Amino acid sequence: MRTQISAEAEEYRDERWQREATRQVDTALDAERFIDRVGFAACLTDARRPGPSLYVAVCGRRDAILPRHVQKDPEASHTWLLKDDLVRRGKIYYGKLAGARTMFIAPRMIRYFHAVWGLRRAEESRRLSRPARAILRVLRREWEMATSDLRDDSGVKDRGTFTRALDELQAAMLVVPSEVYYQPKFTYIWTLAVGRFPDELRRRIRRDVALREIARCFLSSAGMTVPGELARVTGLSRPDAGLGNRALVAEGYATTPARGVYVMAATDREGDKTSAI
């Protein structure tokens, strides 16, 4: 049987993930504070997907569902414009990571995600496709460039191949959007991730530590996690998600009342002892 989230944990998530009408995200500053508190969040996911979501926080309700025609939905449009503002401000990491998940990552969590999904320069020739390496060479020379100019200068003319190569570079945490324009035509400006977050992306973190801290970050904002939930939210494999969660149990941060279920055992955001959820 599918494990259910407890009513207490749902209420805890309502507060932490701002699924309440009195705590809605409205401004870019609100959005930055929300992402900084939860550690990482999706952009336009709704109640059908687990994990914190900027769209749900904008709606301020637990049961928020994206309509079929999102272009005409004021809450979806507002979320999209907030995303553009966050990209311009450059304080929050934004990119398409593992499993095509477009996520926001707070600065304190970037080094842990990079330890799992990031690509070192020595690995690029072996793990990146030829189109991705061509795009990366151009950006390392020019630093930032609009989509159409980047396609021309890299020689990756096919739109589909170019998009897949950019997705590949984002998944490796090498390239991020730095600006978006709608006039005279819609385009992103792309730049090197290390240029925006040099300290976070140059720090070496052990993979086991990264898995533990990603698991801690999610559990601290979710209260409890059920089988497969951490993997679905982050893109981790289920074995890796299990390693992270079990490391929290080993240090006493979490308990595991049932197989694959982990419950935050101790601390609130100030570090004071509280009862388990």
Phi, psi and omega in degrees: 000147180288130179288133181264148173287133181293156179300322179296319179292323178298318178294322176299316178294324177305318181285313184289322183265007176055050177264039182231143183297334181275357184234023183298145172279130182236320184249169177297324177295319174302315182296318178298318179294320178299311182293322179297324181286316183277341178095315175202152183204152173282168180265293187242044170266161182234199186296345181279350178242137180288162175100161177294145184218135177297320180300313180297321179293327175293319179291324180071034178210148185293327187262024182297129180234129177294133177287167181296320181256086186292336182297333183262001182268121184297324181289320177293319179297319179295319178299316181297319179291324174297320176302315178300318179297319180294322177298315181295318183291330172071019180266341181241136177288135178222129178185171179267110186260205185304140178067026179061027177277119176272116189228154167260139178230128176293148182308322182294342183256352185301315184297330180285317176297321180294325179297332180270314188250346184292160183238125176282155185300324181295341182265351189298316183295334182271327190251343179264145176289164180299315177300321179296319179294325178295317178295318181296321178299318180295315182293327177290336178273318186261342178079312174209152186196147177289158186306309184294319178293322179293323177294318180293312185290331180278342182080007178268086189280326182292126186298316180295317178296319179296315180297317179296322179293319177295320176299321178298317180291324176292318180298330178273003179058041178256330186226140178223156171286142180243349182195156176222137179235147178248346179230141359287347173211160181291129176201150170264151166259128183253146180213172178283133180299323183292338176289329180272326184229063186296316183293317183291323185272349179261355179278135179269125179232136176294146184297321181295324176294318180298316179299318180296317184286328174294317177297318179298316182300315180292315183296324181293335178261343182259336181085316175208159176224143183252169185307128177084351186291312180300321179296318180294322183288319190258338187091001174295154169290157180296321175299319179294319177299320178296321177299316180296314181294319180293330175296326177291323177296318182299328180266000176088005180285332183225159171241162181231089184289341179210163182301124178080359179254129180232134184236133177296126190265338197222304203250146170262188188294334178273355180089006177280153179287135176226169177286152177293150179279000000 
